Amino acid sequence: MSKSAILLTLTASIALAACGGTDDAAALDAPSADWESLMTSAWTAEAGADTNVCTRWTATEDITFGAIQVVSPPQARLILLTLGAPDGPDGVSECAPLDGHETLLYAAGPTSEPFILPDRVGMHVPAGSQLLLNIQIANPEPDQQPGSVNVYVKPVDGDRITANAEAVLMDHAPGSVPSLCTMGHDSFPFAVALQAAPTSVVTMVAKSSFSGDVTLFDAPVADPQVHLLDGPVGMSAGELVELSCVAGAPPNGRSGPEPTEASDCLAAIYRYPVQPGASWWCEG
């Protein structure tokens, strides 16, 4: 999905009933005892709906977590969880596809797999800040369809955390020139998440003065999960990540056709530390 595709005008209606916090009645049971419910958003999508729903929740105490698990149905095509100063009342509303707060904490497609951050890396939600859960919903069915997204976290002692993590988004539209994401500060990418057509092959390469050219991802997109790298990649301010997506399979030993057609894709790069005030839409 390209940036321009994400920004298409919304035309479908949706019935909303959601809120944030750990006491919401729509929340499913936590995956296990050490997971806690952070937010939930429930909806009933009209037939043919293609729209976004946003849920806001303001934290009343500091929260630090070292793992996040987002349980969602297939019609939730893209899920963004952002953090920042409150900009509206808590609760649910329709919204634009890229509405969000200052810091992007999580971005992925429909998933139920846990995302475990590296040791001593966490995500911090200060008391008084607001979480905004933005869900892109598609219902191709001829009838209304209910759905919900439930966000769970594993709280950790903030004193154990030495770096807080964030995510940035980048995309690749049709064309042979890779898209670029410039690191605005010294950063350590440690995971990626991808959204692309099932036939797309995604290549992401970090141009690092510490480690040389490091391949972050080079494979067909099999799922929308967050993929941890073998280890964090050190990058200096001004250094680049290159992203390209093509249809078919690459010519480096894997079976399938030669790549002949460009394909849109959206990628999230998870990195630490957080850069306050920076845009989470990353460009060259």
Secondary structure, DSSP 8 states (H G I E B T S, - for coil): --HHHHT------EEE--EESTT-TT----SSTT-EEEEEEEEEE-TT-EEEEEEEEE-SS-EEEEEEEEE--TTEEEEEEEEES--S-SEEEE--TT---SEEEEEESS---EEE--TTEEEEE-TT-EEEEEEEEE--SSS-EEEEEEEEEEE--GGG-SEE-EEEEEEE-SSSS-EEEE-SSSBEEEEEEEEE-TTEEEEEEEEETTTEEEEEEEEE----SEEE-SS---B-TT-EEEEEEEES--SSS-SS----SB--EEEEEEEES--TT--SB---
